[in-house]
Amino acid sequence: MVEKPFFINQPLQPVKPVQEQRQSERRIAGDEPSFQKILQGELQQDKEIKFSRHATERLYARRIELEEEQLSRLKDAVDKAEAKGCRESLVLLDDLALVVSVKNKTVITAVDGENRKENVFTNIDSAVIN
């Protein structure tokens, strides 16, 4: 007696056609980014200041908008703190107090002048006045 393979009694699943890659997804020879371009992109991304969700919510709730000039000064302040080996820094920028993770280049929280009074900033190892 010949045994039937176990899959004979199983219901067949419909076969789906393989979709062709979209033109934009196809790799063209010589079109792939070089290692140097990828590395430069990663390094550039590391230089940019990011905002945590908490900081973004604080800025929005307090109707604080940072202008390009302020963002540039914030980046300079974080770069100075990084050069000194700081980890968590309080950056005083105009009427704002920003707690920044220097290593991650991420603003953790933001407080404006009106709400800055009576506040205590903890877990910082430095302050930059810019």
C-alpha positions as CSV (number, residue, x, y, z in Angstrom):
1,M,0.0,0.0,0.0
2,V,1.4,3.4,-1.0
3,E,0.9,6.2,1.4
4,K,-0.3,9.5,0.2
5,P,1.9,12.5,1.0
6,F,0.4,14.5,3.9
7,F,-0.3,17.5,1.8
8,I,-2.6,15.8,-0.6
9,N,-5.6,16.1,1.7
10,Q,-4.9,19.7,2.5
11,P,-6.9,22.4,0.8
12,L,-4.9,24.3,-1.8
13,Q,-4.1,27.9,-1.3
14,P,-4.5,30.2,-4.3
15,V,-1.3,31.2,-5.9
16,K,-0.6,34.9,-6.0
17,P,1.3,36.3,-8.9
18,V,4.6,37.9,-8.1
19,Q,4.4,41.6,-8.5
20,E,7.0,43.3,-10.6
21,Q,9.2,45.8,-8.8
22,R,8.1,49.4,-9.4
23,Q,10.4,51.4,-11.6
24,S,11.5,53.6,-8.7
25,E,12.5,50.5,-6.7
26,R,14.7,49.0,-9.3
27,R,18.4,49.4,-8.9
28,I,20.2,50.7,-11.9
29,A,23.9,49.9,-12.1
30,G,25.9,52.8,-10.8
31,D,22.8,54.4,-9.2
32,E,23.5,52.9,-5.7
33,P,24.7,55.4,-3.2
34,S,28.4,55.1,-2.3
35,F,29.6,54.2,1.2
36,Q,31.0,57.8,1.4
37,K,27.6,59.3,0.6
38,I,25.8,57.1,3.2
39,L,28.4,58.0,5.8
40,Q,28.2,61.7,5.1
41,G,24.4,61.5,5.4
42,E,24.7,59.8,8.8
43,L,27.3,62.3,10.0
44,Q,25.1,65.2,8.9
45,Q,22.1,63.7,10.7
46,D,24.1,63.4,13.9
47,K,24.9,67.2,13.7
48,E,21.3,68.2,13.7
49,I,19.4,69.1,16.9
50,K,16.4,66.9,17.6
51,F,13.5,67.5,19.9
52,S,12.0,64.8,22.2
53,R,8.3,64.3,22.2
54,H,8.1,65.9,25.6
55,A,10.1,68.9,24.5
56,T,7.9,69.2,21.4
57,E,4.7,69.1,23.5
58,R,6.1,71.7,25.9
59,L,7.0,74.1,23.0
60,Y,3.6,73.6,21.5
61,A,1.7,74.0,24.7
62,R,3.6,77.2,25.6
63,R,3.4,78.5,22.0
64,I,7.1,78.8,21.6
65,E,8.5,78.9,18.1
66,L,12.2,78.8,17.5
67,E,13.6,80.7,14.6
68,E,16.5,79.6,12.4
69,E,18.8,82.0,14.2
70,Q,17.9,80.5,17.6
71,L,18.3,77.0,16.3
72,S,21.7,77.9,15.0
73,R,22.7,79.3,18.4
74,L,21.3,76.2,20.2
75,K,23.4,74.0,18.0
76,D,26.5,76.1,18.8
77,A,25.7,75.9,22.5
78,V,25.4,72.0,22.2
79,D,28.6,71.8,20.3
80,K,30.4,73.9,23.0
81,A,29.0,71.6,25.7
82,E,30.1,68.5,23.7
83,A,33.6,69.9,23.3
84,K,33.8,70.2,27.1
85,G,32.6,66.6,27.7
86,C,29.2,67.5,29.0
87,R,26.4,64.9,29.0
88,E,23.2,66.7,30.1
89,S,23.2,70.5,29.8
90,L,20.9,73.4,30.6
91,V,21.0,75.8,27.7
92,L,19.8,79.4,28.4
93,L,18.8,80.9,25.1
94,D,17.2,84.3,25.2
95,D,14.0,83.8,27.3
96,L,14.2,80.0,27.1
97,A,15.7,77.3,29.3
98,L,16.3,74.0,27.4
99,V,17.6,70.8,28.9
100,V,19.6,69.0,26.3
101,S,21.1,65.5,26.0
102,V,24.5,66.5,24.5
103,K,25.5,63.0,23.5
104,N,22.2,62.5,21.5
105,K,21.9,66.2,20.5
106,T,18.3,66.0,21.7
107,V,16.3,68.7,23.5
108,I,14.7,66.9,26.4
109,T,12.5,69.7,27.8
110,A,11.9,73.4,27.2
111,V,10.7,76.1,29.6
112,D,10.0,79.8,28.8
113,G,10.7,82.8,31.0
114,E,7.3,82.9,32.7
115,N,7.4,79.3,33.7
116,R,11.1,79.2,34.5
117,K,10.7,81.0,37.8
118,E,10.5,78.6,40.8
119,N,11.8,75.7,38.7
120,V,14.6,73.4,39.7
121,F,16.6,71.7,36.9
122,T,18.0,68.3,37.9
123,N,20.2,65.7,36.3
124,I,22.4,68.3,34.5
125,D,26.1,68.5,34.6
126,S,26.6,71.9,32.9
127,A,24.9,75.1,31.8
128,V,25.5,77.1,28.6
129,I,24.4,80.7,28.4
130,N,24.0,81.7,24.8
